[in-house]
């Protein structure tokens, strides 16, 4: 029996290690599925703003920091009372019972969102944030556990990564929000049981290290500063890239998660025992990533999906450099909690700089190149003694890196994969630029061509040129200021396009609701005696349309502005009161998902007159939404679509895709104009969107599939 005792001890240690690793993995998995789940629930409440994700992530990183503070203060005094704290969220979970489609208040949307998050989920998230450090503390205090506690950190990062990927690949496409909440609640209940089991098998009297105080006193201030910088900058850059992604591709979990996955992956790779990527290779690629990221931001944003690949690669390289620096400067195990505390604080400060400070300081996403520049300076300072050695040891690699760095701007600008605007940039005049919680707006004046208008002065050509409203990288409205064309609708809304087919007719005395104002172009289709209600989320857009464009002033129709989320405000309108409802609420190419669900369709139907039309503008570079509408609209609708290509367009006209829906009982035939097809015959199979379930993965794949 005595000979078998060591083996028994070893098996016991393996069992304890396995339980601790499972505990850490599950805690991180739940933590990083909670983030997109909660943001997805709150998104409709805040008008689908692209800032919802960055603000939510800032909250999560703040709670993570507070959780690490808690661990640092009580790491050596943890007892059974901590299990009571772990179990307490079960009292009001599932986490989202208190959330719903409710009207936001009058205050700042970002601070209102933070207060909602604090009220509802701060405690369960804070508990989960402590998991890794708590488990490592229990590990070091256990006589039965063997080995180093650092591998537990790897299990935490793997759980985080799989949690994010699992949400966008499995949870969101397969389950509705209610089912997701139930699954998450069951997972948390298992987490509570596992926490109790891990505490039970590792609990013993407190045995703090006698050298802890000495090591803390000898901690260098410069080390803490570098820890903060090397954690803050990758976090800030990750959120800056997230802003670019969500502004252009859509404020949905599918898009949110990509930069965060890259960010977490760099932690896994750099803090692993095995060096997956050569440090020398990272430093060689660093200048290429810096220059490519800046050039992509200024010259190629929104051109094609390859642009976003460049942003993602730049994030990967720079985050790898930053986190590799953290690993290089890691302290002894006795300073573990201080190290994690500094990392959490740095990540939180980095996210605050992007989500709360940058929108106040900048009218655009200027924080993106600024962070890259600061990142470059920190890397140079930190490795000022290593750089000459690397150049001497690897001259060929350094020369190749230099050449690629110089060539990358030319490659990006000249690449046929990048869409460069057709309009000349010479003479462009930015009249107005503004950044709100809901978007980044710019009004640009383009003068008339000097060759075609030689009889005009330069001032006349400037005043009578075209005026563009840019939202992100997309032009969402153009007005030609020349008197003969001033009242003509342009871009997606021109008279020879799908919208012209539907609105430019002999019907009189229409009462219309238009969701999404833009520059007010659609007002050109309505005449005296007609009534148009514009539903607009952002007051900044109302100011732009009323003061910098004249479509609203020139239209003889009676117009009314209603501020706020369209679904909430439209619900207040009398039933069966509108002849036309036009949904045109895209933000750049971002999908207003809560405006395209079955519940939203039912709302539109209730507000339309029996012979009314529901018109949906679904032009997008990244998502094929016809299948979504096909699956989402009820059997009571007759639906038709028209997709206008770029072939026969005149100046100031843009290709577009529109759908029109009418009640079957009232519809005798589809639109009389050529080019309209029944939506039931569209080849794309779509998934039904509801307030509970939205799948953005399928329409993205359908847009990317080869023709």
Helices and strands as residue ranges (DSSP letters): G 2-4, H 5-43, G 44-46, H 51-74, H 81-88, G 89-91, H 109-129, H 131-141, H 151-166, I 167-171, H 172-174, H 177-202, H 212-217, H 221-249, H 253-270, H 279-299, H 305-328, G 333-335, H 336-352, I 353-357, H 358-361, H 367-382, H 384-393, H 395-414, E 429-436, E 439-446, H 458-463, E 466-471, E 474-480, G 483-485, H 498-503, E 511-515, G 521-525, E 531-536, H 539-547, H 551-554, E 558-563, H 566-570, E 578-583, G 593-595, H 598-607, E 608-617, H 626-632, E 637-644, E 656-663, E 677-678, G 679-681, H 696-704
